[in-house]
Amino acid sequence: MQQPHILVVSRHGEAALELEQVAARRGYVLRRAYTGVQALEQGLNHPSGAEPDLIVLDDSLPDIDPLDTSRALRDDPRLGSGVPILLLTAHKPTSAEHHAALRAGIWEYVAHPFHAEELGGKLDRYLHWKLEAARARAGDGLADATGLYTVRGLALRAQELTLQAFHHAASLACVALAAPHGAGELLARVLRALGRRSDAIGRVGPGECAVVAPGTDRAGAVLLAERVAQAVQAAGHDRARGGLRAGYDAVTNARYTPIEPKHLLGRATSALRVAKTDAGPGWIRAFQ
């Protein structure tokens, strides 16, 4: 079995050396980069052909903002969303910084100076998660031909986003939407166009899609549904707009109100079923 690879991107020798020592004691291979440009080169085009299993970015890179570096790594399909990216910092992040990091695909902040055993345990857990996620991703069935997640793929991505929202003490929402007969592909196109980099969008039934949106509370879930409706209407499909239905559920803080990803998805789709049976004006329904 190949040894797990960790890419550390930091110009600070002390932090990188401590990480290397902790990784070596656990049998992990650590590679080093010093700048954002080198991170992209090693993360996506390493000569060995081995993509990293875990990336640690310093929050004070000299050339590229670390969040921009994370976004660039996430945008490349060779790395995608399944590789944990941690952000190394010497200060206590604010709520706004947590929110921005979550949107950029950062899984967790890591404080320096380290406690060696705590850091080692964190590396173990993330690398185990990466291994299990890679097994789950093996083969087909996670996305359809249009790039939207299948139910299986959406459930897996929801697990990752729930974990990230927990570590950032952030809100997390799921919005399920149903288009009227014949407008399912229009709904899918609108969602692909409106979706943020951090969102997970998938199909959950005929003419039905769901969005798992990190950093989104209950009010934000309603706004998301309304934006979709406006975009459908702007496309000239007034009838489709009138028949659109939505259900949602959300937690304000995933750390203080933990929720199972399958329950979040299930509650949103349950609320959608209620909205679909109501012929009145209440086309957006919260889970009750």
C-alpha positions in Angstrom: 0.0 0.0 0.0 1.4 3.4 -1.0 2.3 5.7 1.9 0.0 8.7 2.3 1.5 12.0 0.9 1.2 15.3 2.7 2.0 18.6 0.9 3.0 21.4 3.3 3.1 24.9 1.7 4.9 27.3 4.1 7.9 29.6 4.1 8.2 29.2 7.9 10.8 26.5 8.6 9.8 25.8 12.2 6.2 24.9 11.5 7.2 22.8 8.4 9.9 21.0 10.4 7.4 20.1 13.2 4.9 18.9 10.7 7.6 16.8 9.0 8.6 15.2 12.3 5.0 14.3 13.2 4.3 12.9 9.8 7.5 10.9 9.8 6.7 9.2 13.1 3.4 8.0 11.5 5.0 6.8 8.3 3.7 9.6 6.1 5.6 11.1 3.2 5.9 14.9 3.5 6.6 17.1 0.5 7.4 20.8 0.9 6.5 23.9 -1.1 7.3 27.5 -0.2 4.9 29.6 -2.3 1.4 29.4 -3.8 2.8 28.9 -7.3 4.9 25.9 -6.0 1.8 24.5 -4.3 -0.1 24.5 -7.6 2.8 22.9 -9.4 3.2 20.1 -6.8 -0.4 19.7 -6.0 -1.5 19.3 -9.7 1.7 18.5 -11.7 4.1 16.7 -9.4 6.8 14.8 -11.4 6.0 11.6 -9.5 2.4 11.7 -10.7 1.2 11.2 -7.1 -1.4 13.7 -6.0 -1.2 14.7 -2.3 -3.6 13.0 0.1 -3.6 16.1 2.4 -2.5 19.7 1.8 -1.5 22.2 4.6 -1.4 25.8 3.4 0.2 28.6 5.5 -2.0 31.6 5.8 0.9 34.0 5.0 2.1 32.8 1.6 4.4 35.4 0.0 2.9 35.4 -3.5 -0.7 34.2 -3.7 -3.5 34.6 -1.2 -3.9 31.1 0.4 -7.7 31.1 -0.2 -7.0 31.9 -3.9 -4.6 29.0 -3.9 -7.2 26.7 -2.4 -9.8 27.8 -5.0 -7.3 27.1 -7.8 -6.6 23.6 -6.4 -10.3 22.9 -6.0 -11.0 24.0 -9.5 -8.7 21.3 -11.0 -10.6 18.0 -11.5 -7.4 16.1 -10.8 -7.6 17.2 -7.2 -11.3 18.1 -6.8 -13.1 18.4 -3.5 -12.1 15.2 -1.8 -8.5 16.1 -0.7 -8.6 17.8 2.7 -6.9 21.2 2.7 -6.0 22.7 6.1 -5.0 26.3 6.7 -2.1 26.9 9.1 -2.4 30.1 11.2 -0.7 31.7 14.2 -3.8 33.7 15.2 -7.4 33.0 16.2 -9.6 33.2 13.1 -12.6 35.5 13.2 -16.1 34.3 12.2 -15.7 36.1 8.9 -12.4 34.4 8.2 -13.9 31.0 9.0 -16.7 31.8 6.6 -14.3 32.9 3.8 -12.2 29.8 4.3 -15.2 27.5 4.1 -16.3 29.0 0.8 -12.8 28.6 -0.5 -12.7 24.8 0.3 -10.6 24.9 3.4 -11.6 22.0 5.7 -10.2 23.4 9.0 -7.8 25.9 10.5 -4.8 24.5 12.3 -3.2 26.6 15.0 0.6 27.0 15.4 2.4 26.3 17.7 1.3 22.7 17.6 0.6 20.0 20.2 2.4 17.1 18.5 -0.1 14.3 19.6 -3.2 16.4 18.8 -1.7 17.3 15.4 -0.8 13.7 14.7 -4.3 12.5 15.6 -5.7 15.2 13.2 -3.5 14.0 10.4 -4.6 10.4 11.0 -8.3 11.3 11.0 -8.1 13.3 7.8 -6.0 10.8 5.9 -8.3 8.0 7.0 -11.2 10.1 5.7 -9.4 10.7 2.4 -8.8 6.9 2.0 -12.4 6.0 2.7 -13.7 8.8 0.4 -11.4 7.6 -2.4 -12.8 4.1 -2.0 -16.4 5.4 -2.1 -15.5 7.5 -5.3 -14.0 4.5 -7.1 -15.9 3.6 -10.2 -18.9 5.3 -11.7 -22.1 6.6 -10.3 -21.2 9.8 -8.5 -22.2 12.3 -11.2 -24.3 12.2 -14.4 -23.3 13.3 -17.9 -24.1 17.0 -17.1 -21.8 17.1 -14.1 -24.5 17.1 -11.4 -24.1 14.7 -8.5 -26.2 11.6 -8.4 -27.9 10.8 -5.1 -24.9 8.8 -4.0 -22.5 11.5 -5.0 -24.5 14.2 -3.3 -24.6 12.2 -0.1 -20.8 11.8 -0.1 -20.2 15.4 -0.8 -22.7 16.4 1.9 -20.6 14.4 4.4 -17.5 16.5 3.5 -19.4 19.8 3.7 -21.0 18.9 7.0 -17.5 18.1 8.4 -16.2 21.4 7.1 -19.1 23.4 8.5 -18.6 21.8 11.9 -14.9 22.8 12.0 -15.7 26.4 11.0 -18.7 26.6 13.3 -20.7 27.7 10.2 -24.2 27.4 9.0 -25.3 24.7 6.5 -28.4 24.4 4.4 -30.0 22.0 2.0 -32.5 23.2 -0.5 -34.5 20.7 -2.6 -36.3 22.0 -5.7 -38.8 20.5 -8.1 -39.6 21.8 -11.6 -43.0 21.3 -13.3 -43.3 18.6 -16.0 -40.9 19.2 -18.8 -38.7 21.8 -17.1 -36.3 19.5 -15.2 -33.4 20.2 -17.5 -34.0 24.0 -17.3 -33.9 23.7 -13.5 -30.6 21.8 -13.7 -29.1 24.4 -16.1 -30.1 27.3 -13.8 -28.6 25.6 -10.8 -25.3 24.9 -12.6 -25.2 28.6 -13.6 -26.0 29.9 -10.1 -24.1 27.5 -8.0 -21.1 28.6 -6.0 -17.8 26.8 -6.0 -18.5 25.6 -2.4 -22.0 24.3 -3.2 -22.9 20.7 -4.0 -25.6 20.3 -6.5 -27.2 17.0 -7.5 -30.3 15.2 -8.8 -32.6 13.6 -6.2 -35.5 12.5 -8.4 -37.2 13.1 -11.8 -37.2 16.8 -12.3 -35.8 17.3 -8.8 -32.5 18.7 -7.7 -30.9 19.6 -4.3 -28.3 22.0 -3.3 -26.1 21.5 -0.1 -24.9 25.0 0.6 -22.3 25.7 3.3 -22.3 29.1 5.0 -26.1 29.4 4.4 -28.7 29.7 7.1 -32.5 29.4 6.9 -33.0 32.9 5.5 -30.2 32.2 3.0 -31.9 29.0 1.9 -35.1 31.0 1.1 -33.1 33.5 -0.8 -31.3 30.7 -2.8 -34.7 29.3 -3.8 -36.0 32.7 -4.8 -32.9 33.4 -6.9 -33.5 30.1 -8.7 -37.1 31.1 -9.3 -36.1 34.5 -10.7 -33.5 32.9 -13.0 -36.1 30.5 -14.3 -38.5 33.3 -14.9 -35.7 35.4 -16.6 -35.2 32.5 -19.0 -38.7 33.2 -20.3 -40.4 30.2 -18.7 -43.1 31.9 -16.7 -45.1 28.7 -16.5 -42.1 26.8 -15.1 -41.6 29.6 -12.5 -45.2 29.2 -11.4 -44.9 25.5 -11.0 -41.6 25.5 -9.1 -41.6 24.1 -5.6 -38.9 24.1 -2.9 -38.2 22.6 0.5 -35.3 23.3 2.8 -33.7 22.7 6.1 -30.7 24.4 7.7 -28.6 24.7 10.9 -27.2 28.0 12.0 -24.0 26.5 13.5 -23.0 23.0 12.6 -20.7 22.7 15.6 -23.3 23.6 18.2 -26.2 21.9 16.4 -24.6 18.8 14.8 -26.6 17.1 12.1 -26.2 14.0 10.0 -25.8 14.8 6.3 -28.4 12.2 5.4 -30.9 13.8 7.8 -30.2 17.3 6.3 -30.9 15.9 2.8 -33.9 13.9 4.0 -35.5 16.9 5.8 -35.1 19.1 2.7 -36.7 16.5 0.4 -39.5 15.9 3.0 -40.3 19.6 3.0 -40.3 19.5 -0.8 -42.9 16.8 -0.8 -45.1 19.0 1.3 -44.6 21.9 -1.0 -45.5 19.8 -4.0 -48.8 18.7 -2.5 -49.8 22.3 -1.8 -51.5 24.1 -4.7 -51.5 27.4 -2.8 -48.9 30.2 -2.8 -46.6 28.5 -0.3 -44.2 27.2 -2.8 -41.2 27.3 -0.4 -41.5 25.1 2.6 -39.2 24.7 5.6 -38.9 21.3 7.3 -41.2 21.1 10.3 
